[in-house]
Amino acid sequence: MKKIISSILFLTLLTSTIYGQTGKVFDNLTVTSKILKDERKYAIYLPPDYETSERSYPVLYLLHGAGDDQTGWVQFGEVLHLTDKAIKKGEATPMIIVMPDADTGKRGYFNDISGTWRYEDFFFEELMPHVEQKYRIKSEKRYRAVAGLSMGGGGTFMYALHHPELFSSACPLSAYVGPLTVEQLKSRLDRGEETYKEADLQPYFDRHNALSLIESVSVDDIKSINWFIDCGDDDFLYEGNSLVHIALRKKEIPHEYRVRQGAHNWTYWRESLPVVLSFVSDTFHQH
């Protein structure tokens, strides 16, 4: 009888330990950037079993919107609670989530038109190699995803379309798809008092507009990415997202396009995150 009770107690303790595990978030990490000549911050989510296993994990690069930094998805998006919950319910596979800061120095995920601020180069040449060497991250395309909201949704579109060889899935949420005309780009640059050459406007526009990239990037490359596009029916960025959906349909590129009730706010994005986690997990799995 004592042996039976001891076994039951052991199993109870083991079960509670396993299911009581939680992930961890570190939101003030840094990487030295020679490209940006600065210490760049980032946050990271590590899954519940990271410290007790020796396995490597798929990775999701999760991009914040304008006005936030690397702590946005941590503080307002509740990434720790929502990801732990999705993993425990079996709706998401354990993964590492990397959340970079694109607000310090100059806001945005791209190189500027003059080439003096090269954030996109930093992301691919410094941040990504840094985290994928420091943490146990699977570095193949099939195990790497990108997602983001608003400005980060734009980063999601452009990063995936600029580098379709690197990402297996992309999930732009309430995305700013880029200026819809060259005139809009010029107006934005003028408001920011950025210097530029007129001859550079069209090439820069073509590289930073999702609709232009859908036309210029090969269909096979775009199809190699699993797309999940989500934008609320009351979101002020509805037009660009709708046009991207139409452009993808015309080219017969498979994608998930969701329009739910909601606006451009964290209430909407917190509801999006579990769906994103499930979507990218499905892509990570073998079928």
C-alpha positions in Angstrom: 0.0 0.0 0.0 2.8 2.4 0.9 4.4 1.7 -2.5 1.2 2.5 -4.3 0.7 5.7 -2.4 4.3 6.7 -3.0 3.8 6.0 -6.8 0.6 8.1 -6.9 2.3 10.9 -5.1 5.3 10.8 -7.4 3.1 10.8 -10.5 1.0 13.6 -9.1 4.1 15.7 -8.4 5.5 14.8 -11.9 2.3 15.8 -13.6 2.0 19.1 -11.7 5.6 19.9 -12.4 5.2 19.3 -16.2 1.9 21.1 -16.5 2.9 23.8 -14.0 5.8 24.9 -16.2 5.6 28.3 -17.8 7.5 30.0 -20.5 9.8 32.9 -19.9 10.1 36.3 -21.4 13.2 38.5 -21.3 12.4 42.0 -22.7 15.6 43.9 -22.2 18.2 41.9 -24.2 20.7 43.6 -26.5 22.8 42.9 -29.5 25.6 45.1 -30.7 25.0 46.5 -34.2 27.9 47.6 -36.3 25.4 48.5 -39.1 23.3 50.8 -36.9 26.3 51.8 -34.7 24.3 51.1 -31.5 23.2 48.5 -28.9 19.8 47.3 -30.2 17.3 45.8 -27.8 15.0 42.8 -28.3 12.7 40.6 -26.3 12.4 36.9 -26.4 9.9 34.3 -25.4 11.3 30.8 -24.5 8.7 28.0 -24.2 8.0 26.1 -21.0 10.3 23.2 -21.6 13.2 25.2 -23.0 15.4 24.8 -19.8 14.5 21.2 -19.2 15.1 19.9 -22.8 18.0 19.8 -25.2 15.9 20.1 -28.3 16.0 23.0 -30.8 12.8 25.0 -31.6 11.2 26.7 -34.5 11.1 30.5 -34.3 8.6 33.2 -34.9 9.8 36.8 -35.4 7.0 38.9 -34.0 7.1 42.6 -35.0 5.6 45.5 -33.1 3.7 48.5 -34.5 4.5 52.2 -34.6 4.8 53.8 -31.1 5.7 50.5 -29.4 9.1 48.8 -29.0 10.3 45.3 -28.2 8.1 45.3 -25.1 4.8 45.9 -27.0 3.8 42.3 -27.6 5.0 41.5 -24.0 3.1 44.3 -22.2 0.0 44.8 -24.3 -0.1 41.6 -26.4 0.2 39.3 -23.4 2.6 37.0 -25.5 3.7 35.0 -22.4 0.2 34.1 -21.2 -1.3 33.6 -24.6 1.5 31.5 -26.0 1.8 29.3 -22.8 -2.0 28.7 -23.0 -1.9 27.8 -26.7 1.0 25.3 -26.1 -0.7 23.7 -23.1 -3.9 23.3 -25.1 -2.0 21.7 -27.9 -3.0 24.5 -30.3 0.6 25.6 -30.9 3.9 23.8 -30.9 6.6 25.0 -28.5 8.5 27.7 -30.2 10.8 30.6 -29.6 9.5 34.1 -30.3 11.8 37.0 -31.0 10.5 40.6 -30.7 13.0 43.3 -32.0 12.9 47.0 -31.2 12.3 49.1 -34.3 11.5 52.3 -32.6 14.9 53.6 -31.3 16.9 56.0 -33.4 14.6 56.0 -36.4 11.2 54.2 -36.5 10.6 51.4 -38.9 11.8 48.1 -40.2 13.5 49.2 -43.4 16.6 50.9 -44.7 15.9 54.5 -45.3 15.9 56.0 -48.9 19.3 57.6 -48.5 20.9 54.4 -47.2 22.2 56.0 -44.0 19.9 54.1 -41.7 19.9 50.3 -42.6 17.5 48.6 -40.2 16.5 45.9 -42.6 20.2 45.0 -43.2 20.7 44.9 -39.4 17.7 42.5 -39.0 19.0 40.0 -41.5 22.7 40.4 -41.2 23.1 40.9 -37.4 19.9 40.2 -35.3 18.8 37.0 -37.0 22.3 35.3 -36.9 22.8 36.5 -33.3 19.6 35.0 -31.9 19.8 31.8 -34.0 23.3 31.1 -32.6 22.6 32.2 -29.0 19.4 30.1 -28.6 18.5 26.6 -29.7 16.7 27.7 -32.9 16.1 25.5 -36.0 17.6 27.6 -38.8 15.9 26.1 -41.8 13.2 28.0 -43.7 10.5 25.5 -42.8 11.0 26.3 -39.1 11.0 30.1 -39.4 8.0 32.4 -39.4 7.3 36.2 -39.3 4.3 38.1 -38.1 3.5 41.6 -36.9 0.9 44.3 -36.5 0.4 47.6 -38.3 3.9 48.9 -39.0 5.1 45.4 -38.1 2.5 44.0 -40.5 4.3 46.0 -43.2 7.6 44.6 -42.0 6.1 41.1 -42.3 4.9 41.6 -45.9 8.2 43.1 -47.0 10.6 40.8 -45.1 8.8 37.7 -46.5 8.6 39.1 -50.0 12.2 40.3 -49.9 13.4 36.9 -48.6 10.9 34.2 -49.5 13.8 31.7 -49.1 13.9 32.4 -45.3 10.3 32.2 -44.1 7.8 29.3 -44.3 4.9 31.4 -43.1 4.0 35.1 -42.8 1.1 36.6 -40.8 0.6 40.4 -41.4 -2.0 41.8 -39.0 -3.8 45.1 -39.7 -0.8 45.8 -41.9 0.4 49.0 -43.4 1.2 47.6 -46.8 3.3 50.6 -47.8 2.3 53.9 -49.6 -0.2 53.2 -52.3 1.3 55.7 -54.7 4.6 57.4 -55.3 3.0 60.7 -54.3 2.1 59.2 -50.9 5.7 58.1 -50.4 7.0 61.6 -51.4 4.5 63.3 -49.0 5.6 61.0 -46.1 9.3 61.6 -46.8 8.7 65.4 -46.9 6.8 65.3 -43.6 9.7 63.4 -42.1 12.2 65.9 -43.6 14.1 63.1 -45.2 16.5 63.9 -48.0 16.2 62.0 -51.2 16.8 62.1 -54.9 13.8 62.1 -57.2 15.3 59.3 -59.2 15.2 57.1 -56.1 11.5 57.5 -55.4 10.1 54.9 -57.8 12.7 52.1 -57.0 12.2 52.7 -53.3 8.4 52.6 -53.7 8.5 49.4 -55.7 10.6 47.7 -53.0 8.4 48.9 -50.1 4.9 48.4 -51.4 3.4 44.9 -51.0 1.3 45.3 -54.1 4.3 46.1 -56.3 6.2 43.2 -54.8 3.4 40.8 -55.5 3.7 41.8 -59.2 7.6 41.6 -59.3 8.4 38.6 -57.1 8.0 35.2 -58.8 4.7 33.5 -58.1 6.5 30.3 -57.1 8.5 32.2 -54.5 5.3 33.8 -53.0 3.6 30.4 -53.0 6.4 29.0 -51.0 5.2 31.0 -48.0 2.0 30.2 -46.2 0.1 33.5 -45.8 -2.4 34.5 -43.1 -3.7 38.1 -43.5 -6.0 39.5 -40.8 -7.6 43.0 -40.7 -10.6 44.3 -38.8 -13.7 45.6 -40.6 -13.3 49.0 -38.8 -9.5 49.2 -39.3 -8.4 52.4 -41.2 -5.8 50.3 -43.1 -8.6 48.1 -44.7 -7.9 49.4 -48.2 -4.3 48.2 -48.5 -5.1 44.8 -47.0 -8.1 44.3 -49.3 -6.1 45.2 -52.4 -3.4 42.7 -51.4 -6.0 40.0 -51.0 -7.4 40.8 -54.5 -3.9 40.8 -56.0 -3.1 37.4 -54.5 -6.4 36.0 -55.7 -5.7 37.3 -59.2 -2.4 35.4 -59.3 -4.0 32.3 -57.7 -1.7 32.5 -54.8 -3.1 30.5 -51.8 -3.6 32.5 -48.6 -5.9 32.9 -45.6 -7.6 36.3 -45.5 -9.7 37.2 -42.5 -11.9 40.2 -41.8 -13.2 40.1 -38.3 -15.2 42.7 -36.3 -12.8 45.1 -34.8 -10.6 48.1 -35.2 -6.9 49.0 -35.1 -6.2 48.1 -31.4 -4.8 45.6 -29.0 -8.1 44.0 -28.3 -8.1 42.9 -31.9 -4.5 41.8 -31.9 -4.7 39.8 -28.7 -7.5 37.8 -30.3 -5.3 37.4 -33.5 -2.2 36.0 -31.7 -3.5 32.5 -30.8 -4.7 32.1 -34.4 -1.3 33.1 -35.6 0.5 30.7 -33.3 -1.7 27.9 -34.5 -1.2 28.8 -38.1 2.6 29.0 -38.0 2.6 25.8 -35.9 0.7 24.0 -38.6 3.4 25.1 -41.1 6.2 23.9 -38.9 4.7 20.4 -38.7 5.3 17.6 -41.2 2.3 16.7 -43.3 
